[in-house]
Amino acid sequence: LYYAGPALGLVDIRFVPFGQLLTLIICAAGAGYLSSCFTKERIIAALLVLLIPCIIFWADGHKGSIPSWAKWNYSGFQKKAAWPLFKEINQTLAGNLNQPRVAVENSPQNNIFGSSRAFESLPLFAGRATLEGLYMQASPNAPFVFYIQSLISKSASRPFPQYHYDAMNFNRARPRLIIFNVRDLLLRSKKAKKAVRQARGYQLYKTIGPYELWRLTGNPGKYAVPLNIQPLVYKGNNVKEAAFQWFTNDHDLNIPIIFPQPGQKLPADAIPIISLKGPLPRRPLNMPPCEISEKIRPQGLDITTTCLERPVLIKVSYHPNWQVRGADTIYQVTPAFMLIYPRTGHITMDYKNGKFDYWGEILSGLGIFILIINLPFAVISRWRLRLLSRIRRLTSYGDFMTGKLPCRRTIVIAVIGLLIIGTAVTSFQLKKILQKNPQRLFNAAIRDKDTRRYAAARQNFALVIKALPQSDMARNARYYIAACYYLQGLDSKAAAAFNKIIESDPHSPWRASAYYHLGILSIRNHDLNSGRRYLNMVLKKFPNGKMADYAKDKLRSL
């Protein structure tokens, strides 16, 4: 699972504790088996007396930075020297969940409060909703939240390798912040403070120490918003990739796209699409003005509206467990919000348990039951023996269930056989996962490029793009495919690949290099005018980058 984590969209490190626990259980079982070889309890006690101090001594010598880390993290917010500053920021932002959200620049300097993620506790200390939370995979909106973070932060965390992120740009961030109903913005770095002053639609309203609080102007501040554009219905594949493509496109952010669930009845007036390439169809809704208000409460919200039979966007993350009264159904809509068509003037939405929640509760109850019947109390032991005797009468596996070994030979053979088959299948699947791992493919492609095996490199780069088309790794792979053509002397293919980078990804970090290499290719093919034009475009569009220096040097040599 550790190696399969990235393929499943999960953080691999989260499987390490389970592996550690499994190792401890296996060691404990082995120790128990060895102890059965000794008939005298004194020998076992003597071994424990010798072994336990050795374990403690070994662990103490390998603790590393854990003591200082634990002291810093567990001493509490109030014990930090920066607590007065943190308290003042929270008091300034204080409100309730019905107010618009707060966005925070990601910064390692926030660690002065006890954690670089201290402001994820805004709901606790300020009573306000924010964008980020502890478990990044818990919300379908997480990829979009961290994309916004990259647009407002000097040091973005970029946690999801399957998605790409862009450079700081507050003009591009503003419409996306409004989509998420963000009103307040907390900035820490000098770069962010300088950049926000050069953007429109932001107003500074307070400076607290090294932090600045900004407010977005023109945000209605509503979680329930009636739409003015007819929603589209996406009937293509890869819903997550399609939603991310929509969110990173600057031209169609005001066109909502419904992602229907299996068997869900679609709105009669919705427009079906199968691809997000090219301009999306835009059909305004010619409806009279209407009124709407909402009240957020724990695990639900209440909406009062006159917008009957009109699509209403709910800026809360979609989940199948949401239930609605006053509307027929809840649709998932871009980026990962909810959409309803009110039938009555009062709509109630509640988040309730689903089938997986009930299964979790059943399994948790079963686990607690197993723990209880194994408690070392005489009454429980007698009750457990009676229970197992009844099970023995119902099955032929009594000796196996009571732990009395050796059990039946057929059971032992079956268990060993299943373990061998399971190990073989797991090893085979793990090998397939590792072979298709995008990072491994990318590293192999780089090695091929460096050793001038350009065809093999392009093949592996293409596999990376196919596996993670929306990722930064795919952006890099597209550039390196063009670079391989360039290094191989296939000028026409190199020019086409560099042009594709410029045309298909307007925010690619490789655009400056693409323009530069197009200039070099033009010069190499004796088209000096086109060469100068491309090099001058580098100077015009990217005046402060290293490619601008290369372009200046090349222009001087012409």
N, C-alpha and C positions, 0 to 999 in steps of 0.2 A: 504493500500500500504506500510505503514511503516513496518508491520509485514511480508508482502509478498516480500519485497525488497530482502532479501538474497536468497529466492527461485528463484527470477528472475535474480539473478546475479548483483543486484544493491545495492548501499550503502543506508541502511535504513534511515540514518539521513537526506538525501536529501529530504525526504517527509515531514519533520517537518515544514519547512516554509509554505508549502501548507496548512497543518493543522492549523497553526497559522493564516494564512490569512483567511481561511474559518471560523474560530472562530470569527475573527474580523467582517467579513461580517454578520454573524448570529447575533452578538451583535448589530451591526449597524442597521440591519433590525428590531430587537426587540426594540431598542431605538426609531426608527422611528415610529413603531406601537404605543408605549407608548405615544409618543408626540402627536399622533392624538387624544388622550383622553383629551388633554387640548385644550380648545378653545381660550385661551388668549396667545398671543405670549410672553407677559411679563413673564408669569410663566415659559415658556420654557427657556427664556433667563436667568432667575434667577437660574434655575436648572443647566444650563451650566456653569454659573459663579461659582457655588459651586462645580460642579463635576470635571471640568478640573483641578483646582489646586490640588484636592485630587488625581487624576490620576497621575499628574506630581510628587507629593510628594511620592506616592507609588513606582513609577518607579525609582525615584532617590535613594530610599532606597534599591533597589534590583539590582543595576547595577553591583555589584561584581567587577571583574577585567576588565570589558569592556573598561573603559576610558584609562587605561594604555595600554591595548592591542591595542586599536585603535590608540593611539598616536604613539606606536612603529611601527605598520604596515603601517600607512598612512603618516608617516613623510618622506618616500622616502629613497632609497638606499644611496643617496649622504649625507644624514644627519647622517648616522651611523658612529661611530668612526672607524669601520673597512672598510670604503669605499675605502681608498687607497689600501688596500690589495686586496679587491674584484676587483678593477679596474685593478691592475697589473696582476691578474690571467686572467682576460678577455683579456687584451692586449696581453698576452703571447699566448693565444689560438686563437687569432683573425684570421679570414679567411672568407670562404664563404661556402655555402651549397654544393658545389661540392667536398669539402674536406671530409675525413672520419669523422665519428661521434666521440663525446666525451662522455665517461662514467664517472660518479661521484659517489664516495662512499657516501652512505646515512649516515648522521651524524647530531645529534642534535646540535653539535657545529657550524654548518653552520648558526645557528640562529643569530650569531653576525652580519651578513650582512642584517638582517631584516626578514629573514624567513629561516627555515631549508631546504626549497625547493628553495632557491635563485638561484641555478645553473640551474633550469629549464628555466631561462631567458637567457641562453647562446646564443640562436639565436638572441636575441635583442642586448646584450652587446658585444658579440664576433662574431656574424654572423655565428656561427657554429651550426650544428645539434647535438642534444643529444638524449638520449634514453627516458627519462621520460618527461611527460607533465602534464598539469593541470588536465584534465579529464581522469581518469584512464580507464574508460569504453569506451573511444572514439576510441581506436585502438584495433584490434584483436591481436596485438602483445604484449599488456600490460602484460599478465601472464608471458610471456617469459622474458620480460624486468625486471620484479621484481624478477624472479628467478635468473637472472644474478646478480641483486643487492644483493641478499642474499649471493652469492659466493664471492663478493668483499667488503662487508661491515661488520663492527663489529656490528652495530645496524641496521639491515635490517627492513624495514617497514612492510613487509608481509601483504599487504592490502587485498588479496583475500583469504577468508577462504576456498574456494573450491579447492585450489591448495596447494601443499606442497612446502617447501623451505628447502635448505640444508645449512650446515655450510660453513664458509669462506674457499675457496679453489681456489687459482689463477690458478693452473694447469688445473682444470676443467673449470674455467671461460674462459680461453684463446680461445679455439675453438668456444665457443658461442659468445664471443666478436667479433671474426673474421666473424662469420655468420652475425652479425649485422653491419659489416663494421666499427668497432670501432678501432681507432688508438691511441687516447690519453686517459689517465686514470688519474683522480684527486683523491688523497687519503688524508685522514685527520687523522685517528686514528693510534696510535702506533702499534696496533695489525695488521692492514692492511699493514702498511709499513714494518713490520717485515716479514709478510707472503709473500709479493710479492718478497722480496729479496731471498726467498727460492724456488721460482718458476722459470721456464725457459720461455724465450720468452718475457721478459720485460726489458726495459732499462730506467733508471732514466735520465731525461735530464734537470730538473730544480727544485729547492726548493724555495718556496716563503712563508716565514714565517713558520707557522706550516703545510703548504700544500706541497705535492710532486706531480710533474707531471711526469708520466711514459708513455712510448711509446711501443706499441706492435710491435715486430719485425716480419717480414715475412708476414704482412698483405698487399695484393695487393692494398688495398684502393679503390676498385671499387664498384659501386652500381649495375652495370650490368656485370654479370659473366657467361661465357659459361660453361656448365656443362660437366664433364667427365664421369659421371655415369648416366645410363639410369633411368629416373624417374619411380617411382611406382605409381599406381593409387589405392587409398584407397576406397573400396566399403563397408566398415563396418559402424557401427553406432557410435554416439558420436564423431563427428569430433574434437571438442575442446579437449576432453580427449585424443584422439589418438595423436593429435599434441603435447600435453604436455608430453605424455609418450615418444614420439620420442625425444623431446628436452631434457628430463632429462636422457635419455639413452646415455651412453658414447660411445657406439660401432657403432651406425648407423647414426651419425650426417652428414656424407657426402653423404648419400643416400636420394635424394629428394623424397617427397611423394606428389602427386597431390590430392587435395580434389575437385572433380568435382562438378559444380553447376548443378541443375536439367536441363535436356535437352541439356547439353553442349557436343559437339562432342569431343571425347577423341583422344589423339595422337595415331596413328596407332601402334607405337612401344612400347607403355607404358605397363608395367607389372602390372596386377591387383592383389591386396591383400585384404583380409577381416580382418586381424588381425596383430598386431605388436608384437605378442609373438614369441620368438625365433629369430634366426638370419634372417635378411631380405635378399631377393635375391639381388645380386650385379652383375650388368652387365656393364662392362666398355664400353664407346663409343669410338670406334676406328676411330676417325676423325682427319684430319690434323689440325695443329695449325691455329688459325684464330685471327683476330684483332677486338677489340671492344673499343669504347669510348662512354662516356655519358656526357650530360650536364643537370644539374638539374636547373629547373626554377620554379617560383611560380605556383603551381597547375599542374605541368607537367614535362616531361623530354624528351630529344631528344637523340637517340642512332644511332651511325654510326658503322656498322659492316660488316665483311666479313663472319660471322658465319651463313650463310643461311641454313634454315631448321634444325638448331641445337638448342636444348633447351638452353635458356638464362634465368638465374635467375635474377630477379629485386629485390634488397634488399630494397623495399618500401612496406608498409603495403597494403594488398589487400583490395579492396572495389568494389562493383558492379558498382559504378559510374565511374570507370576508363574506358577510351575508347582508342583504339589503331588503328593506321594506319601503314601499313607495316607488319602486322601479322594478322592471322585469328582471334585469340581469346586470352583472358587473363585467365590463370588458377591460382587458389589459390594453393600455394605450401608451404610446411613446412618452417619455423614455421607458418607464416601467410603472406608470401610474394607473389610476382607475378612471373609467368613463361610465356614466350612467345616463339614461333617458328618463327623467322624472315623470311619473304618472299622476302624482298627487303633490300638493303644496308642502307636504312635510315628509322628508326622507330620513330614515334611520339606518345607519350602517354599523354593524358590530363585527368584531373579530372573535370568532369562536373556534373551539377545538374541531379538528378534522380527523379523518381516519388514522393518519399517522400519529397524531397526538394520543388517540385512544390506544393504539398499539404500543406506544411508548409507555403509557401508564400501566397497561397490562403486564408488559415485560418488567417494568420497574417493580410492580407488586410481586411478580413471581420471584424476582431476585431477592427482595426483602424476605419473602416466605422461606426461600432456601437458606438465607442467613439465619433466620430465627430457628429453624429446625436443626441447625448445626451448632447452636449455642451449647456450651459445656455445662448444662444444668441437668440434674438427675431427672426432674420431671419431664423436661424436653427430651432427654435421651430415651426414657421409657416410651414416650409418645412416638418418637421417631422410629423406634424398633417395631412398635405395633403397626405403624404406617408401612414400613418396609416389608413386614411379614405379609401384609395384605397385597402389596405389589407383587411379592414373590409368588403368591398363589395365582395372581392374574397373568403372570408372565413366566417365561422359562429362564429369565436372566437374573434371578435373585442374587446369586453369588456375586455376579458382576456389579450389581447396584449397591450391595452392602460393602463392596471393597474387599471381599474375601478372595484373594488370589491363591493359586491359579484358577481362573474361570474356565469355562468351556473352551476347548481347543478351537472350535469353529469360530467363536467370537474373537479370540486372539488373532486367528488367521485373517478374519474379515477386517478387523481394525488395522492390522499391519498392511493389508492390501490397500485399504482406503487411504492410508497415510502415504503409501508409495505412489498411488495414482494421483492423489492431491498434490504431492510434491512435484511430480512430473508435469502436471498440467500448469501448476503455478509457475514453475521454472520456464516452461515454454511461453506462457503469456508474458512473463516478465521480460524474457528475451525480445519478444515482439515489441513490447512497450519501449524498451531501451533503444531498439533499432530505429523506432519512429520518433524518439524524443527530439523535438525541434532544436533544443540547445546543442545536443550531440551532433545533429545533422549540420547545424550552422558551424560548429567548430571543425567538423570534418571538411566542410566546404572551404573554410578559411585556409586549412592546411593544403587542400588541393590547389587553391589559388596561389598560395605562396610557393608551391613547388611546380607551378606552371602547368598544372593539369586542369586547364580552364574548362573543358567540356564537362568533366566530372564535378568541378566546382559549381558550374551553372545548374547541373542536374540536382545537386543537393540544396542549393539555394532555392530552386523552384519547389522542392518538397517542403522547405520551411514556409514559403509563402502559402502553399496549399494548406498546411497544418494550422498556421496562425495568421490568416490574411490581414487582421486588424492590428497586429502587434508592431512594436518598434523593431523587433527582430526581422519582420517581413519588410519593413521600410529599408533596413540595412541590406537585406538580401537583394532587393530590387536594385539598389545602387551597385552592389558588388557584381551583379549580373552584367550591368552596363560596363563596369570597370573591367570585367573579364574580356568582354568584346573589345574594349579599348586596348587592353594590353596585348591581345591576340592579333591586333591589326585589322579586325573586321569593322572598318569605320562606319559603314552604313548601318549595320546592326547596333553598333555602339550609339550612334546618333539617335536611332529610333528609341533605344532603351532610355537614354538620358531625357529625350523629349517626353517620354511617357511619365517619367518621374515628375517633371514640371507640370504636365497637363492633368494628371490624375490625382496628385496630392499637393494642393496649394500650400500646405504648411509643413511639408517634409523638411527635415534638417539638412537634407542633401541637395536642396535646390541650388544653392550657391555653387556647389561643386559641379552640379549638372550643367549650369550655364557656362562655367569656366571650361569644362571639358568639351562642350559644344564649340566654344571658341577655338580651342586647340585643334579639334578635328577639322574645323573649317580652314584654319591656317595650314594644317597638314595637307589638305587637299587643294591648296592654292587659292582659296576664296578669302582674301584678306578683308574685304568689306564685311562679310558675315562674321569673320573672326573678331574684328574690332567691335562690331555691334554686340556680340555676346559678352565680350570682356567688359564693355561699358555698362551692360546690364548688370553685371556683377557689382560694379562700383556704385551703380544707382540704387539697386535693391538691397545690397548687403555691404554698406560702406565700412562697417566696423569689424568685419570678419577677416580671418586669415586669407580667405580666397580673394578678397579685395587686394591684399598685398601682392599675391601671385599675379593677379590681373594687371596691376600697375607695372610690375616688372616686365611682364610679357608685352604690354603696349609700348613700353619704352624701347624694347628690342626690335620692334617692327620698323 
